């Protein structure tokens, strides 16, 4: 819960104690930069307590933190202000905490005093030795209850150097009402697939009376609400998870989901301020597996780099196919890595790198080698961009095709296509290393990639050709191509992947359609020319056809919202998925976009013709060494327009000034950047 909202609720509670039958004695969320007013450290460990900006304990920033340093042995107490507990015999304790364990067992607890710390009475305590987040909900009673000047404390007991740190948040002491349900959480993922979604939530009985029945409601802004009565048997301080019988049918978009407790055992809740929660949902057409992106700045002249290189090599060997990797060789420490290029400097500037080794993991500065835990956490993070690509070699020329498909609308992002050499051995430096891995050779499309925008369900294709003899390439059969999609503003990387190596491109199926046929829905598609071996078909994210060679599927239309996803399968590859929906606002489905153009004749004498449906911004010609020999804004190129089912533009470019040989034409359009090879006679 937002701390400002929480504070408002506390103030509201303080003015309505008699109406709510609840008295709040302590309600501290440590949301200031200083210790709360009236709180102090009692006894030893004076310098171990501080306010941290973290949120590891499970609340919102900030939180109370007990550090391992300076080393402390004994009991250290962080004491609250005094409260009046006259006529109170027992209270309810709630506390969240997170232990970052090291190598021992230590105890934390809550105690009370009514003589300003001369005597302490333990209300609750527990020993811990395992890293993790914990939540305490207990009924407490000590000899200090019933007195007018009671102070509580959080205490640590043990050796501080056997932990790495202890975090505390949302410390509450209060009396219980008869009927009180605390809505602890909405158990729906923030990023989720469109279609049917179960609405689940968790409650805790913080009242004295057992909860036998309660009424709850969920509402999704712009979609509707559902109210349901739940039968249960939850004793005091116990919690339970529930799911509404009616699932929500949510199309793609951003929504506010509210869950609210309406009544308990047929009566009003005595304390209503913990009955409702809200969560923002990011609903997409589908979620895909994440391939985390590793960007590693290093040099063969860096004395600290070999250790990090060895650690990263071990991690990647243990996690094949679970990452994408680019290593940028910098030109420092002097004399610098021999394979340094000006393109590396641009990425150094982008990430503000000031020293090597330096590793950015999905654009986050790690500072140290990536651990298995780091990798596992990012692998579990949701992704909604599907990236597939391939490359082939013609002599020293690399030909790359890359498809980028998004399951949600994304504006102003940049697609990167980068050629690495898997292992290099000739960029000797001043260390004892004899080989280096994932070394960046060329950033196709430039150091800022290619700027694109994607609508949900669209994919965009990019094609590049480049003469790799103009790079530090050592072997033509040892290349890899890294692909990723990134927002250059906030640096977010949506997803990444390595292209399929030395293979023809896996093209997706074409013309996916959904058509109503009475009480049936017909799904049809067409085979691409690349001869796939089969298809996986999903309806509302459920697999309905596996590795089928058919090109149609019919099912009962029960009036729901449908999302159809089709995966095109090859022997050892899979094409980018294509997606279609059946909502009323988009009966024709989601547009499939391919950025492409044709050139002819090839070979060419004097005039090269370009035919495209795209809006061309610039045309550039490069020789086989990668040097630009001609550049023309689109308005300087002769155009003619032909009308057919769709409009296309034919352009002519004079090649009379070029010498015979191999060249590459690069077309920059509103939808992407494509390069094709041609021969000048």
Buried (B, 14 or more C-beta within 10 A) or exposed (E): EEBEEBEEBBEEBEEBEEEBBBBBBBBBBBBEEEBBEEBBBBBBBEEBBEBBEBBBBBBBBBBBBBBBEEEBEEBBBBBBBBBEBEEBEBBBBBBBBBBEBBEEEBBBBBBBBBEEBEEBBBBBEEEBEEEEEBBBBBBBBBEBBBBEBBBBBBBBBBBBBBBBBBBBBBBBBBBBBBBBBBBBBBBBEEBBBBBBBEBBBBBBBBBBBEBEEBBBBBBBBEBEEBEBEBEBEBEBBBBBEBBBEEEBBBBBBEBEBBBBBBBBBEEEBBBBBBBBBBBEBBBBBBBBEBBBBBBBBBBBBBEEBBEBBEBBBEBBEEBEEBBBBBBBBBBBBEEBBBBBBEBBBBBBEBBEBEEBBBBBBBBBEBEEBBEEEBBEEBBEEBBBBBBBBBBBBEEBBBBBBBBBBBBBBBEEBBBBBBBBBBEBEEBBBBBEBEEBBBBBBBBBBBBBBBBBBBBBBBBBBBBBBBBBEBBBBBEBEEBBBBBBBBBEEEBEBBBBBBBBBEBBBBBBBBEBBBEEEEEEBBBBBEBBEBEBEBBBBBBBBEEBBEEBEEBEBEEEBEEEBBBBBBBBBBEEBBBBBBBBBBEEEBEEBBEBBBBBBEBEEBEBEEEBBBBBBBEBEBBBBBBBEBEEBBEBEBEEBEEEEEEEEEEBBBBBBEBEEBEEEBBBBBBBBEBBBBBBBBEBE
